[in-house]
Amino acid sequence: MKLRVGLTGGIGSGKSTVATLFAERGAAIVDTDVISHRLTGAGGEAIPAIAASFGTDSLNPDGSMNRSWMRARVFTDPTAKLVLEAILHPLIRNQAKAEAATSDAPYVMLVVPLLFETSGYRDWLDRALVVDCAEDAQLARTTRRSGLDEAAVRAIMAQQMIRKQRLRHADDIIHNDGELADLTAQVAQLHQRYLTLAAGSD
């Protein structure tokens, strides 16, 4: 059975950069955010259920999910958040597992931002890798790249597991408070470890 590693971390921690570095070394990357965007895009598999549950206000003119409308809704209405998760999470999980099963890479890395908050992944994965950085860095990176203000970013962070808990659940940790060279060195070291583990996982 192929080695499966879950990659997670708080918003702005650098998950995408780390995933890219692993991909450059031959890991197969399955990104649940990419799957989510596909499911909620125009004609996506989740769109009929979203429209039925939230009405046409939840959709853009092209038929894709209106992400800004939905973000505002789920942050102010816990029930709406549960409804959306009940629609999306099983679909995302099933597609992620299907993609992982078809990979011929030495090991598969699943990028799951809410790995520890979402059921159905942890028991299926062999290891959990957390990308960690200071909260100030999370705020700075996210506001710079997304255009969201600090209050909006803090609201997103509040929906996620606190840093100390996330680290407690980790099998492996990458620290992303330094330079890219340091990050690359950590990835290279872990990649070799995963190759060794993968060689014994079949």
CORHU-V98091 format. One record per pair of residues at least 4 apart in sequence whose C-alpha atoms are under 6 Angstrom apart, sorted by the first residue. I is the first residue (numbers start at 1). J is the second residue. D is the distance in whole Angstrom. If there is no record, write none. Layout:
# CORHU-V98091
I/J/D, I/J/D
This chain:
# CORHU-V98091
1/201/6, 1/202/5, 2/107/6, 3/107/5, 3/198/5, 4/108/5, 4/109/6, 4/125/5, 4/126/5, 5/109/5, 5/125/6, 5/126/6, 5/127/5, 5/128/6, 6/109/6, 6/110/5, 6/128/5, 6/129/6, 7/110/6, 7/111/5, 7/129/5, 7/130/6, 8/112/5, 8/113/5, 8/130/5, 9/13/6, 9/130/5, 9/131/5, 12/138/4, 12/141/5, 12/142/5, 13/132/6, 13/133/6, 13/138/6, 22/27/6, 23/27/5, 27/105/6, 27/107/6, 27/108/6, 28/105/6, 28/108/5, 28/109/6, 29/109/5, 29/110/6, 30/110/5, 31/110/6, 31/111/5, 32/111/6, 32/112/6, 37/41/6, 39/44/4, 39/45/5, 39/46/5, 40/44/5, 40/46/6, 40/47/6, 40/64/6, 40/65/5, 41/64/4, 42/63/5, 42/64/4, 50/54/6, 51/55/5, 51/56/6, 54/58/6, 58/65/6, 58/66/5, 59/63/6, 59/64/6, 59/65/4, 59/66/5, 60/64/5, 60/65/6, 60/66/5, 67/71/6, 73/77/6, 74/80/5, 74/81/5, 85/89/5, 89/93/6, 114/118/6, 127/171/6, 128/170/5, 128/171/5, 129/170/6, 129/172/5, 129/173/6, 130/170/6, 130/173/5, 131/173/6, 131/174/5, 132/175/5, 132/176/6, 133/175/6, 133/176/5, 133/177/5, 142/146/6, 143/147/5, 143/148/5, 143/149/6, 148/152/6, 187/191/6, 194/198/6
